[in-house]
Amino acid sequence: MTILDKIVAQKKKEVAAAKQLVSITDLEASAYFDRTTHSFKDFLLAPDRTGIIAEFKRRSPSKGIINDKVLVEDVTQAYAEAGASALSVLTDEQFFGGAQTDVTTARKVNNIPILRKDFMIDEYQVLEAKAIGADVILLIAAILTPAEIKHLAAAAKSHGLSVLLEVHNLEELERSIDLNLDAIGVNNRNLADFTVSVENSFELAEHIPDEFIKISESAISNTKVIKELKEVGFRGFLIGENFMRQVDPGAAIREFVKGL
């Protein structure tokens, strides 16, 4: 069983338990449920923004603790002030040390899109994302069927949420295209063994239809790579560990952006 298999198995248990604790009616009564969401696409393409989707992540299955000493409100505000186009906030607790309250905390102090970064397998999680103040959800092709992607993407759009589809190879990309997607992200990290290579983005770039924003995820550690990715059509760049492994992630992104 791969790490991804273990995560999905755990996620099914968590979703079942959450449904017993918090009803859909309760989710819909959230203060954030009826808010107008920020457009993921607009912020990624905004000329005064960097295209960076800056991630808040305390730990990971492959790296262990990355940074559990900083506050989500401090880091995400610094990201936004440095020109990040969007924020990615992990909400998986067992494997990544995240929490849904991290999104809500980030929402209170930021006015740019927030991606709820989690392993989405059920429409209930889409409603959770809206209730906690997210603007974007992530759908991972490796754990979803084409029918599930279509269903979850449609559910997200019906609630005003943007949808980022994550793929790892051409097969996943070709079977997962749906008109309700806003962006397609190429994960440069192999979720089976967690090795990384940015070449994955360059190889898949020409296969992503132009109507979707192209995003490169993981393995981006310098601005030279971003400039090269832009040349082949990428407009979004998800960066987490490069900032989070520093004592001051805010200072790290400010220094990084100077190179753009």
Secondary structure, DSSP 4 states (H G I P E B T S, - for coil): --HHHHHHHHHHHHHHHHHHHS-HHHHHTSTTTTSPPPPHHHHHH-TTS--EEEEE-SEETTTEES--SS-HHHHHHHHHHTT-SEEEEE--STTT---HHHHHHHHHH--S-EEEES---SHHHHHHHHHTT-SEEEEEGGG--HHHHHHHHHHHHHTT-EEEEEESSHHHHHHH--TT--EEEEE-B-TTT--B-THHHHHHGGGS-TTSEEEEES---SHHHHHHHHHTTEEEEEE-HHHHTSS-HHHHHHHHHHT-
